[in-house]
């Protein structure tokens, strides 16, 4: 397990396409409030499943989409159940939490017209998975709670794979230059949103 140090940027937490790294203030706050982060994490898994279902219904007739997203939805719900069961085992429960504006602000960047709406939806979902991967890697390395460290370590592979799924969905439908130009724009927006947010014990704040 990693030790919390002043400059953990020397450790392997950089994730491709993210233009900024999570700061020490967020990490210290998350470690100091593990239950609140767990509750928020459960909500994030639930929302990730819901977002994928929404894409399946919006693009119901898109060849190959449902076949890829349906297993992803199941896996997100399995993660939700794992986090929920961990909360219950600690005498805690799922409760409403004020959501940081991260997701809502990112959603505003989605263009309204097709096919750009589809592309932006895939890429933003991928960026959220990438940010989740980065933050879970930090918690896996630095959490003083072995059970939580194990949880976050176990979820890293799937978070990275989920980014890859959304990237694949985009790559099968749009040319590489279009994708690269757009993800760079969206990554700037994502980084700017986090720079303006006051850190809270949330997965995305």
C-alpha positions as a Python dict, from the first residue, in 0.01 Angstrom:
ca = {
    (1, 'X'): (0, 0, 0),
    (2, 'X'): (138, 339, -93),
    (3, 'X'): (220, 605, 163),
    (4, 'X'): (51, 943, 130),
    (5, 'X'): (323, 1177, 15),
    (6, 'X'): (324, 1540, -84),
    (7, 'X'): (388, 1475, -451),
    (8, 'X'): (230, 1148, -553),
    (9, 'X'): (252, 1254, -917),
    (10, 'X'): (575, 1056, -926),
    (11, 'X'): (366, 743, -885),
    (12, 'X'): (196, 571, -1182),
    (13, 'X'): (-144, 740, -1168),
    (14, 'X'): (-142, 929, -1498),
    (15, 'X'): (-426, 819, -1721),
    (16, 'X'): (-425, 877, -2097),
    (17, 'X'): (-648, 1160, -2221),
    (18, 'X'): (-685, 1323, -1880),
    (19, 'X'): (-517, 1663, -1893),
    (20, 'X'): (-493, 1714, -1516),
    (21, 'X'): (-415, 1503, -1216),
    (22, 'X'): (-614, 1489, -896),
    (23, 'X'): (-464, 1709, -628),
    (24, 'X'): (-356, 1621, -275),
    (25, 'X'): (-646, 1810, -121),
    (26, 'X'): (-901, 1576, -278),
    (27, 'X'): (-705, 1265, -181),
    (28, 'X'): (-667, 1370, 181),
    (29, 'X'): (-1037, 1457, 203),
    (30, 'X'): (-1141, 1127, 44),
    (31, 'X'): (-923, 924, 282),
    (32, 'X'): (-1060, 1117, 580),
    (33, 'X'): (-1422, 1048, 475),
    (34, 'X'): (-1425, 687, 350),
    (35, 'X'): (-1795, 615, 411),
    (36, 'X'): (-1910, 928, 230),
    (37, 'X'): (-1688, 836, -64),
    (38, 'X'): (-1828, 482, -63),
    (39, 'X'): (-2186, 611, -68),
    (40, 'X'): (-2100, 843, -356),
    (41, 'X'): (-1918, 558, -531),
    (42, 'X'): (-2233, 346, -514),
    (43, 'X'): (-2431, 629, -672),
    (44, 'X'): (-2165, 663, -944),
    (45, 'X'): (-2190, 295, -1036),
    (46, 'X'): (-2569, 322, -1046),
    (47, 'X'): (-2551, 631, -1268),
    (48, 'X'): (-2294, 469, -1499),
    (49, 'X'): (-2530, 176, -1551),
    (50, 'X'): (-2818, 416, -1616),
    (51, 'X'): (-2617, 618, -1867),
    (52, 'X'): (-2531, 305, -2064),
    (53, 'X'): (-2896, 192, -2061),
    (54, 'X'): (-2997, 536, -2187),
    (55, 'X'): (-2756, 502, -2479),
    (56, 'X'): (-2897, 158, -2560),
    (57, 'X'): (-3250, 297, -2579),
    (58, 'X'): (-3154, 613, -2764),
    (59, 'X'): (-2967, 418, -3032),
    (60, 'X'): (-3179, 103, -3020),
    (61, 'X'): (-3132, 23, -3389),
    (62, 'X'): (-2759, 101, -3400),
    (63, 'X'): (-2587, -226, -3505),
    (64, 'X'): (-2361, -375, -3241),
    (65, 'X'): (-2436, -119, -2971),
    (66, 'X'): (-2665, -314, -2739),
    (67, 'X'): (-2445, -623, -2760),
    (68, 'X'): (-2153, -422, -2623),
    (69, 'X'): (-2332, -205, -2369),
    (70, 'X'): (-2557, -468, -2214),
    (71, 'X'): (-2267, -656, -2047),
    (72, 'X'): (-2123, -322, -1936),
    (73, 'X'): (-2453, -235, -1766),
    (74, 'X'): (-2451, -566, -1580),
    (75, 'X'): (-2095, -512, -1464),
    (76, 'X'): (-2170, -160, -1340),
    (77, 'X'): (-2462, -299, -1140),
    (78, 'X'): (-2239, -574, -1000),
    (79, 'X'): (-2001, -303, -881),
    (80, 'X'): (-2294, -113, -732),
    (81, 'X'): (-2398, -425, -541),
    (82, 'X'): (-2043, -485, -418),
    (83, 'X'): (-2012, -132, -282),
    (84, 'X'): (-2362, -147, -136),
    (85, 'X'): (-2287, -476, 42),
    (86, 'X'): (-1965, -331, 180),
    (87, 'X'): (-2159, -37, 320),
    (88, 'X'): (-2413, -270, 479),
    (89, 'X'): (-2138, -486, 631),
    (90, 'X'): (-2012, -172, 806),
    (91, 'X'): (-2350, -80, 943),
    (92, 'X'): (-2402, 192, 684),
    (93, 'X'): (-2662, 234, 413),
    (94, 'X'): (-2721, 403, 82),
    (95, 'X'): (-2853, 756, 124),
    (96, 'X'): (-2901, 1062, -95),
    (97, 'X'): (-2594, 1280, -138),
    (98, 'X'): (-2575, 1619, -307),
    (99, 'X'): (-2404, 1540, -636),
    (100, 'X'): (-2116, 1763, -746),
    (101, 'X'): (-2189, 1940, -1076),
    (102, 'X'): (-1913, 1748, -1259),
    (103, 'X'): (-2143, 1519, -1459),
    (104, 'X'): (-2404, 1783, -1534),
    (105, 'X'): (-2141, 2028, -1657),
    (106, 'X'): (-1981, 1765, -1878),
    (107, 'X'): (-2322, 1679, -2022),
    (108, 'X'): (-2361, 2041, -2133),
    (109, 'X'): (-2070, 1985, -2371),
    (110, 'X'): (-2264, 1721, -2565),
    (111, 'X'): (-2371, 1859, -2898),
    (112, 'X'): (-2740, 1835, -2985),
    (113, 'X'): (-2725, 1724, -3347),
    (114, 'X'): (-2650, 1372, -3462),
    (115, 'X'): (-2413, 1207, -3522),
    (116, 'X'): (-2211, 1443, -3302),
    (117, 'X'): (-2437, 1379, -3006),
    (118, 'X'): (-2351, 1011, -3027),
    (119, 'X'): (-1978, 1076, -3051),
    (120, 'X'): (-1977, 1318, -2759),
    (121, 'X'): (-2183, 1079, -2546),
    (122, 'X'): (-1933, 798, -2603),
    (123, 'X'): (-1630, 1015, -2535),
    (124, 'X'): (-1768, 1183, -2224),
    (125, 'X'): (-1867, 846, -2080),
    (126, 'X'): (-1514, 730, -2152),
    (127, 'X'): (-1357, 1033, -1985),
    (128, 'X'): (-1566, 977, -1673),
    (129, 'X'): (-1445, 617, -1662),
    (130, 'X'): (-1087, 740, -1705),
    (131, 'X'): (-1122, 986, -1416),
    (132, 'X'): (-1274, 711, -1202),
    (133, 'X'): (-976, 491, -1284),
    (134, 'X'): (-731, 763, -1183),
    (135, 'X'): (-900, 833, -852),
    (136, 'X'): (-952, 469, -764),
    (137, 'X'): (-584, 406, -831),
    (138, 'X'): (-497, 678, -580),
    (139, 'X'): (-733, 534, -321),
    (140, 'X'): (-600, 184, -384),
    (141, 'X'): (-245, 304, -320),
    (142, 'X'): (-308, 537, -28),
    (143, 'X'): (-612, 418, 167),
    (144, 'X'): (-510, 302, 517),
    (145, 'X'): (-808, 62, 514),
    (146, 'X'): (-699, -272, 358),
    (147, 'X'): (-1054, -366, 260),
    (148, 'X'): (-1108, -38, 76),
    (149, 'X'): (-766, -56, -85),
    (150, 'X'): (-854, -403, -213),
    (151, 'X'): (-1192, -284, -343),
    (152, 'X'): (-1043, -2, -547),
    (153, 'X'): (-759, -221, -675),
    (154, 'X'): (-1007, -482, -792),
    (155, 'X'): (-1211, -227, -987),
    (156, 'X'): (-921, -67, -1177),
    (157, 'X'): (-915, -317, -1463),
    (158, 'X'): (-1285, -279, -1536),
    (159, 'X'): (-1271, 102, -1524),
    (160, 'X'): (-993, 99, -1784),
    (161, 'X'): (-1181, -157, -1993),
    (162, 'X'): (-1500, 50, -1983),
    (163, 'X'): (-1309, 346, -2124),
    (164, 'X'): (-1189, 113, -2398),
    (165, 'X'): (-1544, 3, -2473),
    (166, 'X'): (-1662, 360, -2528),
    (167, 'X'): (-1351, 433, -2735),
    (168, 'X'): (-1423, 125, -2947),
    (169, 'X'): (-1785, 231, -3000),
    (170, 'X'): (-1664, 570, -3121),
    (171, 'X'): (-1387, 422, -3338),
    (172, 'X'): (-1629, 192, -3519),
    (173, 'X'): (-1849, 484, -3619),
    (174, 'X'): (-1621, 787, -3666),
    (175, 'X'): (-1285, 847, -3827),
    (176, 'X'): (-976, 872, -3609),
    (177, 'X'): (-907, 1240, -3676),
    (178, 'X'): (-1259, 1340, -3575),
    (179, 'X'): (-1232, 1140, -3252),
    (180, 'X'): (-890, 1274, -3159),
    (181, 'X'): (-989, 1636, -3217),
    (182, 'X'): (-1305, 1601, -3014),
    (183, 'X'): (-1161, 1411, -2721),
    (184, 'X'): (-891, 1675, -2684),
    (185, 'X'): (-1161, 1942, -2663),
    (186, 'X'): (-1366, 1743, -2415),
    (187, 'X'): (-1061, 1662, -2204),
    (188, 'X'): (-991, 2035, -2173),
    (189, 'X'): (-1348, 2090, -2060),
    (190, 'X'): (-1324, 1805, -1808),
    (191, 'X'): (-1001, 1938, -1664),
    (192, 'X'): (-1143, 2290, -1645),
    (193, 'X'): (-1452, 2171, -1459),
    (194, 'X'): (-1245, 1998, -1191),
    (195, 'X'): (-1020, 2303, -1159),
    (196, 'X'): (-1324, 2515, -1071),
    (197, 'X'): (-1485, 2270, -827),
    (198, 'X'): (-1418, 2280, -454),
    (199, 'X'): (-1289, 1936, -353),
    (200, 'X'): (-1542, 1724, -166),
    (201, 'X'): (-1539, 1359, -53),
    (202, 'X'): (-1692, 1250, -383),
    (203, 'X'): (-1551, 1040, -665),
    (204, 'X'): (-1584, 1333, -905),
    (205, 'X'): (-1535, 1669, -735),
}
